[in-house]
């Protein structure tokens, strides 16, 4: 089950031995419509996959209605692939369902809230990600001179006195591979109901695998869960990959621009925003 405080918002049912599947199977999933897009489906599927692994399973099956495009898209995002098998839907034979399979031989991915104890790993990942993301945008001398120690101190103190600030971590087999930081908007002209995604980074070699999308969805969902009705973020103007990433998620540039001084460079940043309702 998935809980939002004490309220059930999702449930997944699995069988270690399913009569109509060659191995462990997901046989039911229901998510509160108001919670969709907040990472609940991903969390439930990862929980089921973890349970199967604990019992020695290396594959997880499910049947999906062939016309349920949103469900198939969600399952595919979480590692399921069609096997090529299909059959008529039991209660509506005019429709069919397809069998999907997720191999569980890869690393286990987990998402959790970060703490001050994670500061060093967050800082090291941030520096690696900066050097990859801003190569050709910021001077190499700046990127290779980034001090991990300063960022470690910043992340260690991240939530001090800021109860709405959060940092979310994605780990694979215990290794940090992504993080996102969220909280109230820092803009002077922002309303109290505006949240901000302060940062989101994943290991450079994992860009394009869907990991960043899942992390970003969870981070934005956490802002919604805190009661923010809109959100914004700042990004360096020349980062075309980041623009595509945010725009694919429904964010749009709102015309905001500023120049920030980061050591010896002064990049232009543009603001992206979206409503959370």
N, C-alpha and C positions, 0 to 999 in steps of 0.2 A: 504494500500500500504506500501511497505518497501522501504526506501530511503537510498542511500549511498551518503551523502551530498545532491545534488539536483537531483541525477539520480535515476530513478525508477529501482529497482532490483527485485521486487516481488510484486504480487498482489493476494489477496484472495477475493472471493465473497461469501456472505452468505445470506440466506433468513430466516426471522423470521418465515415464514410459507411456507413450501415447499410442493407442491401437492403430491409428491411421497415419502414423509418422514413423520413419526409420530410426528416430532417436528422440531425445528430450524435446518438448514442444511448448511454445507459447500458445495457449488455447483461448485466451480472452484478455482484452484490455479496454478499459473505460477511463476517460479523463474528463473532468469537469470542463465544459466548453469555455468557461471564463478563464481557465488556466492554460489553455492551449497557446503555444508559442513561448512558454516560460521554461521549457526544458524538462517538463514533467514526463513526457513520453520517453525522452532520452534516459532520464534517471531510472525509470521503471525497467526499461529494456536492459540497461547496464546491470541493474540489481538481479534480474532473472539470469542474465549471462553469468554473473558471478556465482549465483547459486548452482547453476549447472556445472561450472568449473569445479566448485568445491566437492561435487559428487563424482568427479572424474570424467564428466562429459566434455567433448571437444567440438560438438556441433549443436546448434539450436534451430529448430524448424518452426514454421507457422504456415497457416493457410490465410490468404488475403483475398477478399472479393476483388475481382479483376477491374471493376469499375470504380473502386474506392481509391482514386488517385492520391488524395492527401495522405491516406494511410500507407500506401505503397511508397510514396515519396519519403515519409518519415522512417519507414523500415529500411529503405535503401540508404538513407543518411546515416543510419546506425549500423550499417555493415551487412544487411541482408541482401541476398541476390536471388533472382528467380532460378529455380532448378530446371524449368521446362515442363514440369508436371502440372496438370490442371484437372478439374473435375466439376460437374454441375453443383451449384450451391444447393444444399440439402432442402432448405425451405422455399427456395425459388429456383427451380431447375432451369429456367430460362437464362439465368445468370451463371457465371462460372467463377471459380476461385482458383488461385494459383499457389503453388507451394514455393516458399522462400526459405533460404538457408543462410545462417550466419556461422562462419567458421570461428571457433574460439581458441585457435592456436596462437593468436597474436597477443600482444601485451594487454593487461587489464587497465582500462582507463577509469579514473575516479575524479569527481569534482567535489571540492570542499572549500569551506571558508579558511582563509589564511590567518596566521597569527604572527606576533612579533618574532617567534622562533623561526619563521620562514624567510626573514628579511634578507639574509645573505643569498639564498638561492634565487629569490625574486630579483635582487639587484644584478646578479650575474646573468640571468636570463634577459633582463632588460637591456644590458649592455650588448650582449650577443645579437639580440633582435634589432637594436638601433643600428648596429654596424651593417647589418644586412639590408634593412628597410631604407636607410638613408644614404646608401652608397650612391654617389653621383648627384645627390641632392645637397648634402652638407660636406664640407671639406674633410678629406681623409685625416688630416691632422687633428681635427676636432673629434672624429669618431674613435680614433685609436687612442686618444688621450682621455677618454671618459673614465672617471674614477669610480670603481665599484664601491669603495668604502663610503663615499658621500651618499650614494643611493641606498646603501644598506642602512645608514643612519636614518634616512628619510622614511624608508619602509618600516623600520623598527618602531618609529613614532607615529605611524600613519593614522591609527585610530585614537590616539591619545586626545581625549576631550572632544571627540567627534563621533557620537553614538551612531550616526547614520552613514558613516564611512565604512566601506567594506572592501575587501580584496578577495577575489575568487581564484582558486588554483585548480589547474588540471594536471593530474599526475598519471603517468603510465608505469605500472609496476614500481610505484614509489618515487619515480623520477619526475621532477617538475618539468612540464613541457609547455605550459601556457598560464597566463594570469590576466585578470582584468580588475580594475579598481573603479568603484562607483561611490556616489554620495551626492550631497546637495550641490547645485550649481555655484561656482565661485564668481560668476559674472555679477557686477554691481547692479545691472538693470534687470536681473532675473527675478521672477516671483519665487516665493517660498515653495511653490508646488513644482518647481523645475529641478530635475535631477541632472547629473552629469556623469558621463563615462569618462573618467580621467585618463585611463590608459587601457590598452589591450594589446598583448604581444604573445606570439607562440614561437616555438623553435623554428628557425628559418626553413629547415628541411621538411617541416610538417605543414607549411603553407600550401593551401589547395586541397588538403585532405578532408576538410569539413570540421576539423577540430576548432578552428577559430570561430566558425559560424555557431557551433554549439555553445561555446564559451560566451560569445557575444549575446546570444539569445538568453542565456541564463542571467547574465549581468543586467540586461535591460529588464528582464522579468523581475529581478530583485528590486529595481527602482520602482516598478509598478506596485510590487508588493508592499513597499514602504509608504505608498500613498502619493507618489509623485504622478502628476497628470501629463507632464511633458518632459522631454530630455534633450540634452545637447551635448556636443563634444567639439573639441578643437583638433585640427590636424594640419600638418605642414602642407602648404598650397601645392607643391610640386609632386606630392605622393599620389600618383595616378592609381596605383594598385589599391591603396586605402580608399580612395574615392569610389572605385567600382564596388568594393566590399560593402561600404556603408549604403550606397545607393541601391544595391541589390537587396538590402534589408529594409528599404523604405525610408531611409533618411535623405534629407535634401539640404543643400547649402541655403542658408537664410540671409546671406549678404553680410554677415558679421566678419570682420577682418581685424587683425591686430599683429603687431610686431613684438616678439618676445626676445629678450637677450638671454642666450644660453652660452655662458662663458664668452668666447670670442666670436660668436656668430649671432646674427639677428634674423632668423627666418620669418617669413610671412605665414601666418596661420589663418585658416578660414574655419568658420563655424558651421556645423551641420546640426540639424534639429529634427524632431518628430514628436507627434502627440502620442501618448501612451494609452489613451482610452480605447 
